[in-house]
Amino acid sequence: MPVNLRYKTQAYIKVAKRKLNHKTASFGDFVELFNSLKGIIPTIKNRENKAELQFSYLLVLQKSLDKLPRRQKNWLKIQKRHIVYDKSSRLWLVKRKWFQQLHDKYSDLAIADRIMLAAP
């Protein structure tokens, strides 16, 4: 892997983690990060980095749902195959199957346990 691509990948991982943990990040912040990750993930070759970014992708989607403005129905339509409405909690959630598939794909990596722990 070229040196600058390795550093870019690590930078994306850092940015994703920082934004995921940022208490005042907005719905728009998460949508922007989601779209950035969607574009960068296909270019990543290293399995550990790709797993980390794909996991962040699911977490960012969940955070966007947590911050969803009431008027923002379009985001729900765009994400409908990835999300489900939980009637008991009255929350939109990323479907567990996406976490399960990611876990199964990377079950040999240390990140696998973190993936399943984050699943709804």
Buried (B, 14 or more C-beta within 10 A) or exposed (E): EEEEBEEBBEEBBEBBEEBBEEEEBEBEBBBBBBEBBEEBBEEBEEEBBBBBBBBBBBBBBBBBBEBBEEEBEEBEEEBEEBBBEEEEEEBBBBBEEBBEBBBEBBEEBEBBEBBBEBBB
